Amino acid sequence: MPSRTPVSVAQYLFARLKDVGIRSVHGVPGMRLQFASLDYISQTGLRWIVNCNELNAGYAADGYARVHGISALMTVAGVGELSVSNAIAGAYAEYVPIVHIVGQPSLRLQKQRKLLHHSLGDGDFEAMARMSERAASKSVQLRCAAQAPGMIDEAITHSWRSSRPVSIILPTDMVHEPVIAANLSHPLNMVPTANNYVTERRAVDAILTAFRTARQPILLVGGYNVRFTKRREVQELAEAFGLPVFLSASGRGIIDEEHPIFHGLYLGDCSDPNTAEMVRSSDLIISIGNIHSDLSVASLSWELDPLRMVEIRDGLVQIKGKDYHGLSSPELLQTLVHRARDFTQTQRQSQHMSHTLSYREERGPLNHDWLWLSLSDWLQPVDTVIAETGTSNLGIWSTRPRDVTYISQYLWASVGYSLDACQGAAAAVQDSGHPNRRTVLFIGDGSFQFSCQELSTIVRHNLTPIIFVICNNGYTVERLIHGRHESYNDIQVWQYRKLLEVFGAGRGSYQTYQIRNKKELSALLQDSSFNDDSTLRFVELHMDQRDAPSDLQILTQQLVAWDTQPQRQGV
C-alpha cells in the first residue's frame, strides 16, 4: 500500500492486524455500529468468522491467540461488549493477547446524549467501557483521525508486549475518516523496551550469586506470558546452566517432554513422588511464567519458601524475597544466557526418563486413569490439544506426548471455554503455514452443553478438529466436592453425535463414533483412517459418572478439607 495514499481509520486498523500475522477476526455483527467497519475486513484480506454469540467469540479469539500469538475480536458496544467481558477477563488473567475492537455510536450522537438501543438509556455511552475496562490491559478511544494511527499502533504493540487483551473503541463516524498511511510502510516494533542497565545488572548479579551457592538449582516453567514471548530464552537458559526443567500444568508444551533437560511435571501433591522430592528439596527454584494457583499446583497453598525462589515476571523480578522493578524478562533472560559463557557450574547428569506407553487392549469399561495414560502414544508432535476445565485438564496430566501445544484455563477456569477455544485454535492452524497439524479437544458433556452451538462455526469454516466428549451425565468436579449422588449435578442426556447434522454438516464431511469400553477405544486410536486431519471427527466416550482422574480426586479432597476447616481467630 503506497505510503502517501490516504486510507480510512478502519483500513489502517485491519492492515495493522494483518501485519502482526492475524488472518481471521472473530466476532458477531451488531447493527449499524459495526457494519460500516465490517466491509473493510475482507478488503484487507482478512477472514471474518461469525460466532454464535459474543462470549463464544471471545473464547475463540483466546484459542486463536494461544496458537498464533495474538488475535482480534470485534463486538458492538453495550450488549456485545459486556457479553464478551467474561472471555476478556479470562484472557487478562491468563496472559492472552487479544485486540478487542468495540463499535460505538457516532461521536455526534454521543455528544448529543441521544437515547439509543444497546445503552442504559441515560445518554452515558462510556458506562459500558467503565464496566469492562478492568479486564483490558489498555483501552484507547479513536476520537481524532490524526491521532488514530499512533493509538492503534500503541494498543497492538502493548497487547503483544504485555501478553494481555486491549480494547480499541471505534465510533461509527471514525470508520471512514482518512488518515495518512505512512506508518504502514514500517512494521510495528514488538520488541520490549530496553531494561535499565543498572537495575538489570544488579538483578543478574544477584541471580548468578544465588546460582554459585546453590547445590540443587532447578527451573520451574509455566505458560503465562512465556509461550510466544520468551520460549526460546527459557530453553537456552536451562541448557546454558545445565538446569533440570520441571513444568507446571500451564507450562505443558513450552519444553519438549522428550528433551534431555525435561525432568517432570510439578503438580503439587499430585506430582510423581520423585518429581515432588526434587522440586521441594531444591535450594534454588528459578520460576518463570508461573501463577501459583490451586489448579496449577494442585494445592491450596504455595508451600515453597520464597527465600529459595527466583520469580521472573515481566516488570518484576523477585530474588530470594528482594524485588527488582521495571525489568523486561526476555531481555533479562538473554543477558543471563550471555553471562553463562563466563559462569562455571558443575554439569548434572540428566535423569530424563521416557514416558512412552504402549496401547493395552484391556477388557472392561472405559475409566479416566486408563484413558489418559493410553492417549500418550496417540498424541502426535505439533498437535494442538485443548482440555476443558475439570476431568480433562487434570486427566491430561497423565499423558506424556512430545512437542504438543496445550491449551487450558488453570486460573480463570471458565466452564464451556474449550469448545470455542478449539474453534479458534483450529482456525489459527488453518491460517498458519502448517494447516495439516491436528487440533484435538477433550471436553465433558456438562461443559459441552454450555457452548455446543459453536459446532456450527466449526462446520461452516471447514475446520477439522478431533472432538472427544466425555459422556458421564453431568458435572464430575461438583459431584466430587458435594452431592456425589444428587440430581442437581445431573444434566439432560443428549444424542451428541447427531448435532453435526443439526448444525448443517454435509454427509461425508464428518465421522462420529460411540465408545464404551477400552477395547473399542484402543482399536479406534490405532485405526489409520481415524488419525489424519482430513475430516471432522466426533467421539463420544461413555464412562461411569462416579469415575474421575485420580489427581482430580486428590485435589477436590483438598478443596473440601480446606473449605470445612474452622476459621482461625484473627484470620
C-alpha positions in Angstrom: 0.0 0.0 0.0 1.7 3.3 -1.1 2.6 5.3 2.0 1.3 8.6 0.6 -2.2 7.2 -0.2 -4.7 8.1 2.5 -6.6 5.2 4.0 -9.6 5.1 6.3 -9.2 4.5 10.0 -10.7 1.0 9.7 -8.4 0.1 6.8 -5.4 1.2 8.8 -6.6 -0.8 11.8 -7.2 -4.0 9.9 -3.9 -3.6 7.9 -2.1 -3.4 11.2 -3.8 -6.6 12.4 -2.7 -8.3 9.2 0.9 -7.0 9.7 1.2 -9.0 13.0 0.1 -12.2 11.3 -3.6 -12.2 12.2 -5.7 -13.7 9.3 -9.1 -14.1 11.0 -11.2 -11.8 13.1 -13.8 -13.3 15.4 -17.0 -11.6 16.5 -20.7 -11.0 16.0 -22.1 -8.3 13.7 -24.1 -5.6 15.6 -26.5 -3.2 13.9 -25.1 -0.1 12.2 -22.4 0.3 14.9 -20.3 -2.2 13.1 -21.5 -2.7 9.6 -19.5 0.2 8.2 -16.2 -1.3 9.5 -17.0 -4.9 8.7 -16.8 -4.1 4.9 -13.1 -3.4 5.3 -12.2 -6.8 6.8 -12.4 -8.7 3.5 -11.0 -5.8 1.6 -7.9 -6.0 3.8 -7.6 -9.7 3.1 -8.8 -10.9 6.5 -11.4 -13.6 7.2 -14.5 -12.7 9.2 -15.6 -15.6 11.5 -19.1 -15.1 12.8 -19.6 -16.8 16.1 -23.0 -17.7 17.6 -22.6 -15.2 20.4 -20.1 -12.7 21.7 -18.9 -14.8 24.7 -18.1 -17.7 22.3 -16.3 -15.3 20.0 -14.1 -14.2 22.9 -13.2 -17.7 23.8 -12.5 -18.5 20.2 -10.2 -15.4 20.0 -8.4 -16.7 23.1 -7.8 -20.1 21.5 -6.6 -18.4 18.2 -4.1 -16.3 20.2 -2.7 -19.3 22.1 -1.8 -20.9 18.8 -0.8 -17.8 16.7 0.4 -15.5 19.4 -2.2 -12.7 19.2 -5.8 -12.4 17.9 -8.5 -10.0 17.0 -12.1 -9.8 18.2 -14.9 -7.4 17.2 -18.2 -6.7 19.1 -20.8 -3.9 19.3 -20.7 -1.6 22.3 -23.0 -2.3 25.2 -24.6 -5.7 24.8 -21.8 -7.3 22.9 -19.1 -5.5 24.9 -20.4 -6.8 28.2 -21.3 -10.3 26.9 -17.7 -10.9 25.9 -16.3 -9.5 29.1 -16.0 -12.9 30.8 -13.8 -14.1 28.0 -11.7 -10.9 28.1 -11.3 -11.3 31.9 -10.0 -14.8 31.3 -7.6 -13.7 28.7 -6.3 -11.0 31.1 -5.9 -13.5 34.0 -4.1 -16.0 31.8 -1.9 -13.6 29.8 -3.5 -14.0 26.3 -3.1 -11.0 23.9 -6.4 -10.1 22.2 -7.2 -6.9 20.3 -10.8 -6.2 21.1 -12.4 -3.8 18.7 -15.6 -2.2 20.1 -18.0 -0.5 17.7 -19.6 2.6 19.3 -22.3 5.1 18.2 -21.0 8.2 16.4 -19.3 10.9 18.4 -22.0 13.3 17.3 -24.8 11.2 18.8 -22.8 10.6 21.9 -22.2 14.3 22.3 -26.0 14.9 22.0 -26.6 12.2 24.6 -29.2 10.6 22.4 -31.2 7.7 23.9 -30.1 4.8 21.7 -30.5 1.0 21.9 -27.7 -1.1 23.4 -27.3 1.6 26.1 -28.6 2.2 29.6 -30.9 4.9 28.3 -29.2 7.7 30.2 -27.0 9.1 27.4 -23.8 7.9 29.0 -22.0 5.9 26.4 -18.9 5.4 28.5 -20.7 3.4 31.2 -20.1 0.1 29.5 -16.5 0.8 28.8 -16.0 1.6 32.5 -17.6 -1.7 33.4 -15.3 -3.7 31.2 -12.1 -1.7 31.3 -10.6 -3.5 34.3 -10.2 -6.7 32.2 -8.3 -4.8 29.5 -4.6 -4.0 30.0 -5.1 -0.9 27.8 -8.0 0.9 26.2 -7.9 3.5 23.5 -10.8 5.6 22.1 -10.4 6.7 18.5 -11.8 10.2 18.6 -9.4 12.1 16.4 -8.4 10.8 12.9 -4.9 12.4 13.1 -4.1 10.5 16.3 -5.8 7.2 15.4 -2.8 5.5 13.6 -0.5 6.1 16.6 -3.1 5.0 19.1 -3.8 1.8 17.1 -0.1 1.0 16.9 0.3 1.6 20.6 -2.6 -0.6 21.5 -1.5 -3.6 19.4 2.1 -3.3 20.5 1.1 -3.1 24.1 -1.1 -6.2 23.8 1.8 -8.2 22.4 4.4 -6.9 24.9 2.2 -7.3 27.9 0.6 -10.5 26.5 -2.8 -9.3 27.6 -6.0 -8.0 26.0 -6.5 -4.4 24.9 -9.6 -2.6 23.6 -9.9 -0.2 20.7 -13.1 1.8 20.7 -14.2 2.7 17.2 -17.1 5.2 16.8 -19.0 4.8 13.5 -18.2 8.3 12.3 -14.5 7.5 12.6 -14.6 4.4 10.4 -14.2 6.2 7.1 -12.1 9.1 8.3 -9.0 9.4 6.1 -5.6 9.0 7.8 -2.0 9.1 6.4 -0.8 5.6 5.6 2.9 6.3 6.0 3.3 4.2 9.2 2.1 1.1 7.3 5.4 1.1 5.4 7.1 0.1 8.7 6.4 -3.0 10.8 5.3 -2.5 14.4 8.1 -2.6 16.9 7.1 -5.5 19.1 10.4 -5.8 20.9 10.1 -4.9 24.6 11.6 -1.7 25.8 15.2 -1.9 26.9 15.9 -2.6 30.6 17.5 -0.1 32.9 21.1 -1.2 32.7 21.9 -0.6 36.4 18.8 -2.5 37.6 19.3 -5.3 35.2 22.9 -5.7 36.2 22.0 -5.9 39.9 19.3 -8.5 39.3 21.6 -10.6 37.1 24.4 -10.4 39.6 22.0 -11.4 42.4 20.8 -14.4 40.4 24.3 -15.6 39.5 25.3 -15.2 43.2 22.4 -17.4 44.1 23.5 -20.0 41.4 27.0 -20.1 42.8 25.9 -21.0 46.3 23.1 -23.4 45.2 23.7 -27.2 45.3 20.5 -28.3 43.6 19.1 -25.4 41.4 16.1 -26.2 39.1 14.0 -24.4 36.6 10.2 -24.4 37.0 8.4 -23.2 33.9 4.7 -22.1 33.5 2.9 -21.0 30.4 1.8 -17.4 31.4 3.4 -14.9 29.1 6.1 -17.4 28.1 4.9 -19.4 25.1 5.4 -16.8 22.5 7.5 -14.1 24.2 10.3 -16.0 25.8 10.1 -19.7 25.0 13.5 -19.8 23.2 15.2 -17.8 26.0 13.8 -20.2 28.7 15.2 -23.3 26.9 18.6 -21.5 26.3 18.8 -20.6 29.9 18.2 -24.2 31.0 20.8 -25.5 28.6 23.4 -22.9 29.4 23.3 -23.5 33.1 22.6 -27.3 32.9 19.4 -26.9 34.8 16.8 -29.7 35.2 13.5 -28.3 33.9 10.1 -29.0 35.5 6.8 -27.9 34.0 3.8 -26.7 35.9 0.3 -27.5 34.5 0.1 -24.3 32.5 3.6 -24.8 31.0 2.9 -28.0 29.1 4.4 -27.7 25.6 6.9 -25.0 26.5 9.7 -27.6 26.7 9.5 -30.8 24.6 9.0 -33.6 27.2 11.4 -35.8 25.2 14.2 -33.2 25.6 17.0 -34.3 27.9 16.6 -31.2 30.1 13.0 -32.2 31.0 12.6 -33.9 34.3 8.9 -34.0 35.1 5.6 -32.2 35.7 5.4 -30.5 39.1 1.8 -30.7 40.1 2.0 -30.2 43.9 0.6 -33.1 45.8 -0.4 -34.8 42.5 3.2 -35.0 41.3 5.2 -38.1 40.9 6.9 -38.7 44.3 10.4 -38.4 42.7 9.4 -35.1 41.0 7.9 -33.7 44.1 11.0 -34.5 46.1 13.4 -33.0 43.6 11.4 -29.7 43.5 10.7 -29.4 47.2 14.3 -30.3 48.2 15.8 -27.8 45.8 17.7 -24.9 47.4 17.1 -22.6 44.4 14.0 -22.7 42.3 14.0 -20.4 39.2 10.3 -19.8 38.5 9.3 -18.4 35.1 5.8 -17.9 33.8 4.0 -19.3 36.9 0.9 -18.3 38.7 0.8 -20.5 41.8 -2.9 -21.0 41.9 -4.8 -24.1 43.2 -5.3 -25.8 39.9 -1.8 -25.0 38.6 0.0 -26.6 41.5 -2.8 -28.9 42.7 -2.6 -27.3 46.1 -4.4 -24.6 48.1 -1.1 -23.2 49.5 2.2 -22.5 47.7 4.4 -24.4 50.0 7.9 -23.4 48.7 10.0 -21.0 50.7 10.3 -17.6 48.9 13.8 -17.3 50.2 14.7 -20.3 47.9 12.9 -18.7 44.9 13.8 -16.5 42.0 10.5 -15.4 40.4 10.9 -13.9 36.9 7.9 -12.0 35.6 7.6 -9.0 33.2 8.0 -5.9 35.2 9.1 -7.6 38.4 11.8 -10.0 39.4 11.9 -11.3 42.9 15.2 -12.8 44.1 15.1 -14.5 47.5 12.5 -12.0 48.7 14.1 -8.9 47.2 12.2 -7.0 44.4 13.7 -5.6 41.2 11.1 -3.5 39.4 10.7 -2.4 35.7 12.6 -5.3 34.0 11.7 -6.9 30.7 12.1 -10.6 31.3 13.1 -11.6 27.8 16.0 -9.2 27.8 16.9 -10.3 31.4 17.0 -13.9 30.3 19.1 -13.1 27.2 21.6 -11.4 29.5 21.7 -14.4 31.8 22.3 -16.7 28.9 25.1 -14.4 27.7 26.7 -14.3 31.1 26.6 -18.1 31.3 29.6 -18.3 28.9 31.7 -17.0 31.8 30.0 -18.8 34.5 31.3 -22.2 35.7 28.9 -24.7 37.1 29.0 -28.4 37.6 27.0 -30.2 34.9 24.4 -32.5 36.3 23.7 -35.8 34.7 20.3 -35.9 33.1 17.8 -38.2 34.8 15.4 -37.9 31.9 13.0 -40.8 31.6 10.9 -41.7 28.6 7.2 -41.6 29.3 6.1 -43.5 26.2 3.4 -46.0 26.9 2.0 -48.7 24.6 -1.6 -49.5 24.0 -3.1 -52.2 26.0 -6.3 -53.8 24.7 -7.8 -54.5 28.1 -11.3 -55.7 28.8 -13.8 -53.7 30.7 -15.5 -50.3 30.5 -13.6 -47.0 30.0 -12.2 -45.2 33.0 -10.3 -42.0 33.3 -6.9 -43.3 34.6 -6.7 -45.8 31.8 -7.9 -43.3 29.1 -5.3 -40.6 29.8 -2.4 -43.0 30.0 -3.4 -44.7 26.8 -3.5 -41.3 24.9 0.2 -40.7 25.3 1.2 -42.8 22.3 -1.7 -41.5 20.2 -1.0 -37.8 20.5 1.5 -36.6 17.8 4.2 -34.0 17.8 2.9 -30.5 16.9 -0.7 -31.5 17.9 -2.7 -28.7 19.5 -4.5 -30.2 22.4 -7.4 -28.4 24.2 -8.6 -29.7 27.6 -11.7 -28.4 29.3 -11.7 -27.4 33.0 -12.5 -30.4 35.1 -11.8 -34.1 34.4 -10.0 -33.3 31.1 -7.5 -30.6 32.2 -6.5 -32.7 35.2 -6.6 -36.0 33.5 -4.3 -34.7 30.7 -1.5 -34.5 33.3 -1.1 -38.3 32.9 -0.3 -38.1 29.2 3.3 -37.9 28.1 3.4 -36.9 24.5 6.3 -34.9 22.9 6.2 -31.3 21.5 2.5 -30.7 21.9 0.8 -27.3 22.3 -1.6 -27.5 25.3 -4.5 -25.1 25.8 -6.4 -25.0 29.0 -7.5 -22.5 31.7 -6.0 -23.3 35.0 -6.5 -19.9 36.6 -9.8 -18.5 35.1 -11.2 -22.0 34.7 -14.4 -20.9 32.9 -16.6 -24.0 32.2 -17.5 -24.2 28.5 -14.4 -22.3 27.3 -12.7 -25.2 25.5 -15.1 -25.9 22.6 -14.9 -22.2 21.5 -11.2 -22.2 22.1 -10.9 -25.3 19.9 -12.7 -23.4 17.1 -10.3 -20.5 17.4 -7.2 -22.8 17.6 -8.3 -24.8 14.6 -8.8 -21.5 12.6 -5.3 -20.4 13.6 -3.9 -23.7 12.5 -5.8 -23.3 9.2 -4.4 -19.8 8.8 -0.9 -20.9 9.5 1.7 -22.3 7.1 1.2 -25.8 8.6 -2.5 -26.4 8.2 -2.1 -30.2 8.5 -1.4 -30.1 12.2 -4.2 -31.8 14.2 -6.4 -30.0 16.7 -7.7 -32.2 19.5 -10.3 -31.3 22.1 -11.3 -33.2 25.3 -14.5 -31.9 26.9 -17.0 -33.2 29.4 -20.7 -33.4 28.4 -21.7 -30.8 31.0 -19.2 -28.3 29.6 -20.1 -29.2 26.1 -23.7 -28.1 26.7 -22.5 -24.6 27.6 -21.4 -23.7 24.1 -22.3 -26.6 21.7 -23.6 -24.2 19.0 -20.0 -23.4 18.0 -20.0 -26.8 16.3 -21.9 -24.9 13.6 -19.0 -22.4 13.3 -16.5 -25.3 13.0 -18.7 -26.8 10.3 -19.1 -23.5 8.4 -15.4 -22.9 8.1 -14.5 -26.4 7.2 -12.4 -26.9 10.3 -11.4 -30.5 11.1 -10.7 -30.9 14.8 -11.0 -34.3 16.6 -13.5 -33.8 19.4 -13.8 -36.2 22.3 -16.9 -35.7 24.5 -16.7 -37.5 27.9 -20.3 -38.6 28.5 -20.8 -39.2 32.2 -24.1 -37.5 32.8 -23.1 -34.2 34.4 -20.6 -32.3 36.5 -18.0 -34.6 37.9 -16.0 -31.9 39.8 -19.1 -30.7 41.5 -20.0 -34.3 42.4 -16.6 -34.9 44.0 -16.9 -31.7 46.0 -20.5 -32.0 47.1 -23.6 -34.0 46.1 -22.0 -37.1 44.7 -25.4 -38.8 44.1 -27.6 -35.7 43.9 -29.6 -35.0 40.8 -28.6 -31.3 40.8 -25.3 -32.4 39.3 -27.0 -34.3 36.5 -27.7 -33.0 33.0 -30.1 -33.9 30.3 -28.6 -36.6 28.2 -28.2 -35.6 24.5 -27.6 -37.6 21.4 -24.4 -35.6 20.8 -23.3 -37.2 17.6 -26.5 -36.1 15.8 -25.7 -32.4 16.4 -23.4 -32.2 13.5 -26.3 -33.0 11.2 -28.5 -30.5 13.0 -25.8 -27.8 12.5 -25.6 -28.4 8.8 -22.6 -30.7 8.3 -22.9 -32.4 4.9 -23.0 -36.1 4.6 -19.4 -37.5 4.3 -17.9 -34.3 5.8 -17.6 -35.8 9.3 -17.3 -39.1 11.2 -18.9 -39.9 14.5 -18.1 -42.7 17.0 -19.6 -44.1 20.2 -17.0 -45.7 22.5 -18.0 -47.6 25.7 -15.0 -49.8 26.5 -11.2 -50.0 26.4 -11.0 -52.4 23.5 -13.1 -50.2 21.3 -11.0 -47.1 22.1 -7.7 -48.9 21.5 -8.9 -50.1 18.1 -10.1 -46.6 17.2 -6.8 -44.9 18.2 -4.8 -47.4 16.1 -7.1 -47.0 13.0 -5.1 -45.1 10.4 -8.3 -43.7 8.8 -9.1 -42.0 12.2 -5.7 -40.4 12.7 -5.4 -38.0 9.7 -6.7 -34.4 9.6 -8.8 -34.6 6.5 -12.2 -34.5 8.2 -14.0 -33.5 11.3 -14.3 -36.4 13.9 -16.6 -36.5 16.9 -16.2 -39.2 19.5 -18.5 -40.0 22.4 -16.5 -41.6 25.3 -19.0 -43.1 27.7 -18.0 -43.5 31.4 -19.5 -44.1 34.8 -20.5 -40.8 36.4 -18.7 -41.9 39.6 -15.3 -42.2 37.9 -12.7 -39.4 37.8 -9.0 -39.0 37.3 -7.0 -39.8 40.5 -5.4 -36.3 40.5 -8.8 -34.7 40.4 -10.0 -36.8 43.3 -6.9 -35.7 45.4 -7.4 -32.0 44.6 -11.2 -32.0 45.3 -10.5 -33.7 48.7 -8.1 -30.8 49.5 -10.8 -28.3 48.5 -13.4 -29.9 50.7 -11.0 -30.1 53.6 -9.9 -26.5 53.2 -13.5 -25.2 53.0 -14.6 -27.1 56.0 -11.7 -26.1 58.3 -12.9 -23.8 61.1 -11.8 -20.2 60.7 -8.9 -19.3 62.9 -9.2 -16.3 65.2 -7.6 -13.2 63.6 -7.7 -14.6 60.0 
